[in-house]
Structure formats: C-alpha cells, structure tokens
Amino acid sequence: MVDPHPRDAAAPQIVGGKTDFRADPLEVLGDDIFLSVLRHLSERQLLKCALVSASWRTAATCDSLWKPICLERWQGKVYNPAAALNIPWKRRYLAAEAHRKRTDITHEEVVAFTWRFR
C-alpha cells in the first residue's frame, strides 16, 4: 500500500525522539524562500554562505542579492570604477571593496575621470 502522506526526503526527520535538522535548508525551503532569507544577511554572511556547497554558492552569488547591496553602498559615490564593469554584481562588489582600500591613484585615472565641481 502507498503511504498517503509520503515524507519529503529533505524535511527534518524524527530520529530517536529528536528532530534531525541536518536537512539542507535550500532543499527544504525552495529557491524563492531561501533567497528571501539570504536577503536579510550581511555581505560578509553571504560570502560565507557561498562556501557551504555548490547550490548555496549559486544562491548566495545571485545578482538579485548583490545588485541592491552594491547600489545602496555606492549611492553618492563620485568615483567607482567597479560600477561600470560588465561582470556579475558580487564580483563588482569585491572589486569595489578592493578599490576602496587603495591609497594611490594612477595618472590614467585622474585623466579619465570626469571632474564635476560642486
């Protein structure tokens, strides 16, 4: 006879009277809900999530997560060369963070920059 209420293999199981929560949250929650959860994490936490597994890396590097982070962080910035790069948003974020730590500017950057006076 077929079980009318089959267990989802990814759902937490009862083992020895205790709930086993070792199931992958991505599998349990599904892509949409998992991405909604990731939206509440910091940039650092997202970078750590990307190290968990291949499926988590795909979710944690999604442009729909990183684009709003970048746009908010870069709001009001005068110069950000990473913003113009045609690469995924997470990589733009990392490039901008590396650029932010620089202490020098090249001659080419000074000449190429469109100067606006306030």
C-alpha positions as CSV (number, residue, x, y, z in Angstrom):
1,M,0.0,0.0,0.0
2,V,1.3,3.5,-0.9
3,D,1.7,5.9,2.0
4,P,-0.9,8.7,1.6
5,H,1.5,11.1,3.3
6,P,4.9,10.4,2.0
7,R,7.8,12.1,3.8
8,D,9.8,14.7,1.9
9,A,13.4,13.4,2.0
10,A,14.7,16.9,2.6
11,A,12.4,17.7,5.5
12,P,13.6,17.3,9.1
13,Q,13.2,13.7,10.3
14,I,12.4,12.4,13.8
15,V,15.4,10.3,14.9
16,G,15.4,8.7,18.4
17,G,12.6,11.0,19.6
18,K,14.5,14.2,18.5
19,T,14.1,16.2,15.3
20,D,17.1,15.9,13.0
21,F,17.7,19.3,11.4
22,R,20.6,18.2,9.2
23,A,18.5,18.6,6.0
24,D,19.7,21.3,3.6
25,P,17.6,24.5,4.2
26,L,17.8,25.2,0.4
27,E,16.1,21.9,-0.3
28,V,13.5,22.3,2.4
29,L,12.6,25.9,1.7
30,G,13.0,26.0,-2.0
31,D,14.8,28.7,-4.1
32,D,12.4,31.6,-3.6
33,I,12.1,31.4,0.2
34,F,15.8,30.6,0.6
35,L,16.7,33.8,-1.4
36,S,14.3,35.8,0.8
37,V,16.2,34.6,3.8
38,L,19.6,35.4,2.3
39,R,18.4,39.0,1.6
40,H,18.5,39.6,5.4
41,L,22.2,38.7,5.6
42,S,25.2,41.0,5.6
43,E,27.7,41.0,2.7
44,R,30.1,39.0,4.9
45,Q,27.5,36.4,5.8
46,L,26.6,36.0,2.1
47,L,30.2,35.4,1.2
48,K,30.4,32.7,3.9
49,C,27.1,31.1,2.7
50,A,28.7,30.8,-0.8
51,L,31.3,28.4,0.8
52,V,28.8,25.9,2.0
53,S,28.1,24.0,-1.2
54,A,27.7,24.4,-4.9
55,S,23.9,25.0,-4.6
56,W,24.4,27.6,-1.8
57,R,27.1,29.3,-3.9
58,T,24.7,29.6,-6.8
59,A,22.1,31.1,-4.5
60,A,24.5,33.4,-2.5
61,T,26.1,34.9,-5.6
62,C,22.8,35.6,-7.3
63,D,22.7,39.1,-9.0
64,S,19.3,39.8,-7.4
65,L,21.0,39.7,-4.0
66,W,24.2,41.7,-4.8
67,K,22.8,44.4,-7.1
68,P,20.8,46.1,-4.4
69,I,23.7,45.8,-2.0
70,C,26.0,47.5,-4.5
71,L,23.6,50.2,-5.5
72,E,23.0,51.1,-1.8
73,R,26.6,51.1,-0.9
74,W,27.7,53.2,-3.9
75,Q,24.9,55.8,-3.5
76,G,26.5,59.2,-3.5
77,K,30.0,57.9,-4.5
78,V,31.8,60.2,-7.0
79,Y,34.2,57.6,-8.4
80,N,33.7,53.8,-8.5
81,P,35.3,52.1,-11.5
82,A,33.7,48.7,-10.5
83,A,30.3,50.1,-11.2
84,A,31.0,50.2,-14.9
85,L,32.4,46.7,-15.2
86,N,30.4,44.1,-17.1
87,I,30.8,41.3,-14.5
88,P,28.4,39.7,-12.0
89,W,27.3,42.0,-9.2
90,K,29.1,40.0,-6.5
91,R,32.4,40.5,-8.3
92,R,31.7,44.2,-8.8
93,Y,31.2,44.4,-5.0
94,L,34.5,42.7,-4.4
95,A,36.3,44.8,-6.9
96,A,34.9,48.0,-5.3
97,E,35.9,46.8,-1.9
98,A,39.5,46.2,-3.1
99,H,39.5,49.6,-4.8
100,R,38.2,51.3,-1.6
101,K,41.3,50.1,0.3
102,R,43.7,51.7,-2.2
103,T,45.8,54.6,-1.1
104,D,47.1,55.8,-4.5
105,I,45.6,56.9,-7.9
106,T,47.1,56.5,-11.3
107,H,47.7,59.2,-13.8
108,E,45.3,57.4,-16.2
109,E,42.5,57.5,-13.6
110,V,43.0,61.2,-13.0
111,V,42.9,62.0,-16.7
112,A,39.9,59.7,-17.5
113,F,37.8,60.9,-14.6
114,T,35.1,63.5,-15.5
115,W,35.5,66.1,-12.9
116,R,32.4,68.0,-11.6
117,F,32.7,70.9,-9.2
118,R,30.0,71.5,-6.6
